[in-house]
Amino acid sequence: LLTFQLGNALYALERYDDAIASYDQALKHKPDDHIAWNNQGYTFLKLGNLPKAKKNLDKAIELSPNEPYLLESMAFYFLLNNEPDQALTYLAKSIELDNSRKFAIADDEDFAPLRNNPRYQAMITASG
């Protein structure tokens, strides 16, 4: 637990390499922790290591396929990988699971490049 929290603190300080090492330790103790897999994957995204990020995010979603924020992390991966249609598909799945996520998605600067996309605008403004 402490190594996971340390990883989060190091991430917040933008000490991404140290955060990854801390998440590695956390995952050694709890290999089924979907949040640690996600957070380490997101840290790999921040470092631009898309292959490792994808591997981690796939594992997180495998462990907990109905967590909206995991799908949002994968959406960010696809956005960085120049696959906006796939990113939108994952965002739509997230909103389908929890409609209130559209507010967080709308405020998330990671998804700013999608804001002029008609499909993105429709999913964010849809009622329901």
N, C-alpha and C positions, 0 to 999 in steps of 0.2 A: 504493500500500500504506500509506504513512504517513497519508494522509487518511482511509483506512478505519479504521486504528487510532486516530487522533485522534477520529473519530466515536464509536467505542466508548468511549473515555475520557471524552468529553464527555457521552455518555449516562449513564455510571456516575456522573458528577457532577450528573446531572439538569439539565444545560445543553442541553435538548432542541433549542432553535432553532439553537444552534451545532452540535450533532451533525448535524442535518439538512443544514446548509450544508456540513459536512465530507463527509457521504455524497454530496451532490450532486457535489462535486469528485471523489470516488473513482469515481463512476459515469460521469463524463465521460471518465476514463482507461480504465475497464473496464466498459462498459455491459452486459456479460453476466454480471456478478458477482451471482449469486442471493443470496449472503449480504448484500451491501450493500443490495440491494433489500429484503430481508427486514428488516434492521436499521433501515433508514430507515422502512419501513412500520410497524414496531413503535414507533418513536419518534413517528410521527404518531398512533398509537393512544394513547400516553401524553399527547399534547397534545389528544386528543379530536377530531382531524381525521379522522373516519372515511372520508370519500370519498377523500382522498389515501392513507390507509393501505390501503384496499382496492385501489386502483390499483397500489401498490407490491407488495403481497402477491400479487396476481394475476400480476404480472410475475415475481416470484421463483418462484412455482409453475410458471409457463410454462417457465422456464429449467431447473428441476430438480423435476419433479413427484413424485419418489419420496423426497424428503427429509422425514422425519417432523417435524422441528422447524418446517419451513415450514408444514406442515399445522396444527401447534399454534398458530402465529401467526395463521393464518386462523381457527382456532377461537376465539381470543381476540377477534378482530374481530367475529365473529358474536355472541359473548357480549355484547360492549359494544353491539352493534346490536340487542339484545333479541331475538335469534334463537337460543335455546338448543338447539333441535333441530338446526339447522345446525352449531352449535358441536360438539355431540356427534357428528355425522356426521364431521366433520374429525378429531376426537380418535380416533374408531374407526378411521379410515383410517391415522392415525399409528401406532396400536398394531398394526394389521394388518401394516404394513411392518416394525415393530420392536417386538416384544412387551415388551422391557425399558423402552420409553418410558412404560409405564403407571406406573412408579415415579416418574419425573420429573413426570409429569402430576399424580399424587396429591399430590406435595409442592409443586406450583406454586400459590402463593397467588392467581394470576390466575384460577384455575379454582375457587376456594373457593365461589363462588355455585352451582356445580353439585353440590357434594358430597352434598346430600340427594336428588338426582335418582336414581331407581331405575336408569335406563339407564346413568348415569355409574357408579354403584356396581357394577353388573354388569360393566362393561368393566374396571374397575380391579381387581376381585377375581377375575376369571376366570383360571383356570390355563391355561398353554399357552405 
